[in-house]
């Protein structure tokens, strides 16, 4: 599939984490065809994210993950070691993503169904069908941050952390600069909102469900494979979805993230009752 064309635009996304000088300039974001409508399906759109665009976000996460206090000399030295691992392994960082969009008709009866693929999650049952405007699926890989020696446990640890942080940074860029831009083109002046991220391993969706995402999207387009266990290769890969909502009041409660119940029981949940009160 072709990658998004780029043009310069000024874009404001409410709640955007992008601040500072690098975001004061016009950003390069995808230019979507004017004929895009909210009901038009988009399948396996391939997106490449430059490493230097994701790096500032990845670096910030790296510092947080490692718990560094950059005002201390010790942590400055450790950060220098971490940056060297990143510099040595940067050739392996290759951020590629796929995005697919489907209309609201795929979300009903507390499930998301695309052809013969059915996705369930503890929270889907709590989202009123009339509040759904569409669904975005995504798959993203950051490749691997190579490290020079398997004998050096710190190199291994830092490389692993960099890889994870590049995935998280890539998703942030993907969401803010691509998915939200596409959503703005599709829905125009209509007020719509992205849900929390849903995906295998959280909100009650089993990790094995990853295999279903590979039936919905062609991971081979970004050189990603899935094992029978649901583990994706390269390991620094993730898949998930956003639901486009027409109400800002539909939020995933903290209880849902910890829920171990069966999704079929969501209709009896007290959290669902609370959402219904908000809706009324």
C-alpha positions as CSV (number, residue, x, y, z in Angstrom):
1,X,0.0,0.0,0.0
2,X,1.1,3.6,-0.6
3,X,2.3,5.7,2.3
4,X,0.5,9.0,3.2
5,X,1.6,12.0,1.1
6,X,2.9,14.9,3.2
7,X,2.2,18.6,3.2
8,X,2.8,21.4,5.7
9,X,-0.2,22.3,7.8
10,X,-0.9,23.8,11.2
11,X,-2.8,21.4,13.3
12,X,-4.2,21.6,16.8
13,X,-5.4,18.5,18.5
14,X,-7.0,19.1,21.9
15,X,-5.0,17.5,24.6
16,X,-2.0,17.1,22.4
17,X,1.2,16.4,24.4
18,X,3.4,18.1,21.8
19,X,4.9,21.2,23.3
20,X,8.1,23.2,22.9
21,X,10.0,24.7,20.0
22,X,9.9,21.6,17.8
23,X,6.1,21.8,17.7
24,X,5.8,25.6,17.2
25,X,6.7,25.2,13.6
26,X,4.5,23.8,11.0
27,X,4.4,20.0,11.2
28,X,4.5,17.6,8.4
29,X,1.3,15.7,8.5
30,X,-0.6,13.6,6.0
31,X,-2.8,15.3,3.4
32,X,-6.0,13.3,3.1
33,X,-8.1,13.4,0.0
34,X,-11.0,15.7,0.2
35,X,-13.4,13.0,-0.9
36,X,-12.8,11.1,2.4
37,X,-16.1,10.7,4.2
38,X,-16.9,9.3,7.6
39,X,-18.4,6.1,6.1
40,X,-15.5,5.3,3.8
41,X,-13.4,2.3,4.8
42,X,-9.6,2.6,4.8
43,X,-7.6,-0.6,4.8
44,X,-3.9,-1.2,5.6
45,X,-2.7,2.3,5.1
46,X,1.0,2.2,5.6
47,X,2.8,4.9,7.5
48,X,6.5,5.5,8.1
49,X,7.5,7.5,11.1
50,X,11.0,9.0,11.1
51,X,13.2,8.0,14.0
52,X,14.2,11.6,14.7
53,X,10.5,12.6,15.0
54,X,9.9,9.9,17.7
55,X,13.2,10.4,19.5
56,X,12.4,13.3,21.8
57,X,9.3,11.5,23.1
58,X,11.3,8.2,23.4
59,X,14.1,9.9,25.3
60,X,11.6,11.5,27.7
61,X,10.1,8.0,28.3
62,X,13.5,6.4,28.7
63,X,14.4,8.9,31.5
64,X,11.1,8.2,33.2
65,X,11.4,4.4,32.8
66,X,14.9,4.3,34.3
67,X,13.9,6.7,37.1
68,X,16.8,9.1,36.3
69,X,17.2,12.4,38.1
70,X,19.1,14.3,35.5
71,X,20.3,16.8,38.2
72,X,22.6,14.2,39.7
73,X,26.0,13.3,38.2
74,X,25.4,9.6,38.7
75,X,22.3,9.6,36.6
76,X,23.8,11.8,34.0
77,X,26.6,9.2,33.6
78,X,24.0,6.4,33.4
79,X,22.0,8.4,30.8
80,X,25.2,8.9,28.8
81,X,25.6,5.1,28.8
82,X,22.0,4.7,27.7
83,X,22.4,7.2,24.9
84,X,25.5,5.3,23.6
85,X,23.4,2.1,23.5
86,X,20.8,3.9,21.5
87,X,23.4,5.4,19.2
88,X,25.0,2.0,18.6
89,X,21.7,0.3,17.9
90,X,19.8,3.0,16.1
91,X,20.2,1.3,12.7
92,X,17.7,-1.3,13.9
93,X,15.0,1.3,14.8
94,X,12.5,1.4,11.9
95,X,9.1,2.7,12.9
96,X,6.4,1.4,10.5
97,X,2.6,1.3,11.0
98,X,-0.6,0.3,9.5
99,X,-4.0,2.0,10.0
100,X,-7.4,0.8,9.0
101,X,-10.8,2.5,9.5
102,X,-14.2,1.0,9.6
103,X,-17.6,2.6,10.0
104,X,-19.9,2.2,13.1
105,X,-21.7,-0.8,11.6
106,X,-18.8,-3.1,12.8
107,X,-19.5,-2.3,16.5
108,X,-22.7,-3.8,17.9
109,X,-23.9,-6.1,20.6
110,X,-20.8,-5.3,22.7
111,X,-18.5,-6.7,20.0
112,X,-16.5,-5.5,17.0
113,X,-17.1,-7.8,14.1
114,X,-15.3,-7.6,10.7
115,X,-16.3,-10.3,8.3
116,X,-15.7,-13.5,10.3
117,X,-13.4,-11.9,12.9
118,X,-15.0,-11.0,16.3
119,X,-13.3,-9.0,19.0
120,X,-14.6,-8.8,22.5
121,X,-13.4,-6.9,25.5
122,X,-14.8,-6.2,29.0
123,X,-15.5,-2.6,28.1
124,X,-17.1,-2.8,24.7
125,X,-20.4,-3.9,26.3
126,X,-20.6,-0.5,28.1
127,X,-20.4,1.6,25.0
128,X,-23.9,2.5,23.6
129,X,-24.1,1.6,19.9
130,X,-25.6,5.0,19.1
131,X,-22.4,6.7,20.5
132,X,-20.1,4.9,18.0
133,X,-19.0,6.8,14.8
134,X,-16.3,4.4,13.7
135,X,-13.3,2.3,14.6
136,X,-9.6,2.8,13.9
137,X,-7.3,-0.3,14.0
138,X,-3.5,0.1,14.1
139,X,-0.4,-2.0,14.1
140,X,3.0,-0.5,14.7
141,X,6.5,-1.9,15.0
142,X,9.7,-0.1,16.0
143,X,12.1,-2.8,14.8
144,X,14.8,-3.6,17.3
145,X,17.4,-1.5,19.1
146,X,20.6,-3.6,18.5
147,X,23.1,-3.9,21.3
148,X,26.8,-4.8,20.9
149,X,27.3,-7.5,23.5
150,X,24.9,-10.1,25.0
151,X,27.4,-10.4,27.9
152,X,26.7,-6.8,29.1
153,X,23.4,-7.0,30.9
154,X,23.1,-3.2,31.1
155,X,23.4,-2.9,27.3
156,X,20.7,-5.5,26.9
157,X,18.4,-3.7,29.5
158,X,18.9,-0.3,27.9
159,X,18.4,-1.6,24.4
160,X,15.1,-3.2,25.5
161,X,13.9,-0.1,27.2
162,X,14.7,2.0,24.1
163,X,12.8,-0.4,21.9
164,X,9.7,-0.2,24.2
165,X,9.9,3.6,24.4
166,X,10.2,4.0,20.6
167,X,7.0,1.9,20.3
168,X,5.2,4.1,22.8
169,X,6.5,7.3,21.1
170,X,5.5,5.9,17.7
171,X,2.0,5.4,18.9
172,X,1.8,8.9,20.2
173,X,2.9,10.3,16.9
174,X,0.7,8.0,15.0
175,X,-2.4,9.0,17.1
176,X,-1.7,12.8,17.2
177,X,-0.5,13.4,13.7
178,X,-2.2,10.7,11.6
179,X,-5.3,9.2,13.2
180,X,-6.6,12.5,14.5
181,X,-5.8,14.2,11.2
182,X,-7.8,11.6,9.3
183,X,-10.6,11.9,11.8
184,X,-10.8,15.6,11.3
185,X,-11.1,15.1,7.5
186,X,-13.8,12.4,7.8
187,X,-16.0,14.2,10.3
188,X,-15.4,17.8,9.5
189,X,-17.1,20.1,12.1
190,X,-18.8,17.3,13.9
191,X,-17.5,16.9,17.5
192,X,-16.0,13.4,17.8
193,X,-13.7,11.9,20.4
194,X,-11.2,9.0,20.4
195,X,-11.7,6.4,23.1
196,X,-8.9,5.0,25.2
197,X,-6.7,2.5,23.4
198,X,-8.0,-1.1,23.4
199,X,-5.9,-4.1,22.5
200,X,-4.7,-7.5,23.4
201,X,-3.5,-7.7,27.0
202,X,-5.6,-5.0,28.5
203,X,-9.3,-4.0,29.2
204,X,-10.0,-7.8,29.4
205,X,-8.9,-8.6,25.9
206,X,-6.7,-11.8,25.9
207,X,-3.2,-11.6,24.4
208,X,-4.2,-14.4,22.0
209,X,-6.6,-12.0,20.3
210,X,-3.5,-10.5,18.6
211,X,-3.9,-13.2,16.0
212,X,-7.3,-11.7,15.1
213,X,-5.7,-8.4,14.4
214,X,-3.6,-10.1,11.7
215,X,-6.8,-11.2,10.0
216,X,-8.0,-7.6,10.0
217,X,-4.7,-6.1,9.0
218,X,-1.8,-7.4,6.8
219,X,1.1,-7.3,9.2
220,X,3.4,-8.6,6.4
221,X,3.2,-5.1,4.8
222,X,5.4,-3.9,7.7
223,X,7.3,-7.1,8.1
224,X,5.5,-8.2,11.3
225,X,4.5,-11.8,12.0
226,X,2.5,-13.4,14.8
227,X,3.1,-16.7,16.6
228,X,0.5,-19.2,17.7
229,X,0.8,-17.8,21.2
230,X,-0.1,-14.3,20.0
231,X,3.4,-13.0,20.4
232,X,4.4,-10.6,17.6
233,X,7.8,-10.6,15.9
234,X,9.7,-8.3,16.1
235,X,8.9,-8.1,19.8
236,X,8.8,-4.3,19.7
237,X,5.5,-4.4,18.0
238,X,1.9,-3.6,19.2
239,X,-1.6,-3.7,17.8
240,X,-4.7,-2.0,19.1
241,X,-7.8,0.0,18.2
242,X,-9.6,3.3,19.0
243,X,-13.3,3.7,18.9
244,X,-14.6,7.1,17.5
245,X,-17.3,8.4,19.8
246,X,-19.8,11.3,19.6
247,X,-19.8,11.8,23.4
248,X,-16.9,13.0,25.6
249,X,-18.5,11.4,28.7
250,X,-17.8,7.8,27.7
251,X,-14.6,6.9,29.6
252,X,-13.1,3.6,30.7
253,X,-13.3,3.4,34.4
254,X,-10.2,2.2,36.3
255,X,-12.2,-0.8,37.5
256,X,-12.5,-2.0,33.9
257,X,-8.7,-2.1,33.5
258,X,-8.5,-4.5,36.4
259,X,-11.6,-6.5,35.7
260,X,-11.1,-10.3,35.3
261,X,-14.7,-11.0,34.6
262,X,-16.2,-12.3,31.4
263,X,-17.2,-9.6,28.9
264,X,-20.7,-11.1,28.7
265,X,-21.3,-10.0,32.2
266,X,-20.7,-6.3,31.5
267,X,-24.4,-5.6,31.2
268,X,-24.8,-6.4,34.9
269,X,-21.9,-4.2,35.9
270,X,-22.3,-1.2,38.3
271,X,-19.9,0.8,36.1
272,X,-22.2,0.4,33.2
273,X,-25.1,1.7,35.3
274,X,-23.0,4.7,36.1
275,X,-22.4,5.4,32.4
276,X,-26.1,5.1,31.7
277,X,-26.8,7.7,34.3
278,X,-24.3,10.1,32.6
279,X,-25.9,9.4,29.2
280,X,-29.3,10.3,30.6
